[in-house]
Amino acid sequence: MTDTIRSDSTRASAAPATKPARPHFSSGPCAKPPGWSPDKLATAVLGRSHRSKLGKARLQHAIDLTRELLKVPDTHRIGIVPASDTGAVEMAMWSMLGARPVQLLAWESFGEGWVTDAVKQLRIDPEVLKAPYGEIVDLTQVKPSHDVIFTWNGTTSGVRVPNGDWIAEDREGLTFADATSAVFAMDMPWDKLDVTTFSWQKVMGGEGGHGVLILGPRAVERLESYTPAWPLPKIFRMTKGGKLIEGIFKGETINTPSMLAVEDYIFALEWAQSIGGLDALIARSTANASALGRIVAEREWLDHLPADPAIRSNTSVCLKLVTDADAEAQSAMVKKMAALLEAEDAAYDIAGYRDAPPGLRIWCGATVDTADIEALGPWLDWAWEQVAAA
């Protein structure tokens, strides 16, 4: 396939008349929920201590809503922690790894980051299974005797694990799932997940800076029975005297959170409740990804980065240009397309991740409206015409 555009009868020769009503397609921070505005946020807690009765109550409310929406069982603890999803993942790695052999699964940049942490920082000599962007590792190679760290949904590659069937129920090791662009859009098998992390700036469109850490009972057992060989920074410490610091999971955060960001998250959670909860969120994400899939199928110049439909994300959908141009030229084309669309207020922040192959990345999570995905198609044609004709 060359970079020839479709026939003249279907070319976008002029800018389309209709724009997405909300052109926010960034993969993080993601689009705000429909109807969001700053004046709708609760503000009574602002200017108050996060350790006040009101502050802890609002933090606990965020935790309770998270549990309800994600259908997290009572056996699992949920805590709000510093430094976004990265902080949550590294907090778990530094606190729990080293007790037994480790496997790391990497098929995109964030998975590669956890490999770097394990190999170069913790130096635990893990087994690393890697796949290129758009592909996934052979999950049958995962060893139940090992701790395993993986991204449930690769935000920068558009690849997700198809399900949790590959995780052994009788595993000896712990599962560490970086689920930051998966939760609230995909079913999570909580009985298979010992450590789960996310940041609410992804699927729920919250303000950044905070992570969420969900621990199953086996992870708590590890924390209370194992002391790592390396020193732990204060913000990573989850035990005291060999016992879990339960306050972390009851709204007593390790460091000072932004209560404005917490209220923003609560707004998103309450919006999700109002439309039908997790099932509705998953349905919205699936509808958005399906709408984008139809757009891709109708265009010769555009394709999915992951070739296998079974592992394609329904949130961070990554696309590639079908062209004979080399990678450098494609990168320039993507940058120009993104700039053109932003200048027209037709689409914001849709260029692929800097370390990924050149392409587009369009967020299809639940806070995006399907009508806006559908309106994006003609604008993609228009931008492609501009760069292909240059």
Salt bridges, closest charged atoms under 4 A:
ASP8 OD1 - ARG11 NH1 3.20
GLU112 OE1 - LYS130 NZ 3.22
GLU127 OE1 - LYS143 NZ 2.96
ASP147 OD2 - ARG222 NH1 2.89
GLU172 OE1 - ARG100 NH2 3.12
ASP194 OD2 - ARG171 NE 3.10
ASP194 OD2 - ARG218 NH1 2.93
GLU207 OE2 - LYS32 NZ 2.64
GLU246 OE2 - ARG77 NH2 2.86
GLU263 OE1 - ARG58 NH2 2.68
ASP264 OD2 - LYS32 NZ 2.59
GLU270 OE2 - HIS61 NE2 3.26
ASP279 OD1 - LYS71 NZ 3.46
GLU298 OE1 - ARG299 NH1 3.38
ASP369 OD2 - ARG22 NH2 3.30
ASP369 OD1 - ARG284 NH2 2.76
GLU374 OE2 - ARG294 NH2 3.86
ASP381 OD2 - ARG6 NH2 3.06
ASP381 OD1 - ARG299 NE 2.80
GLU385 OE2 - ARG11 NH2 3.10
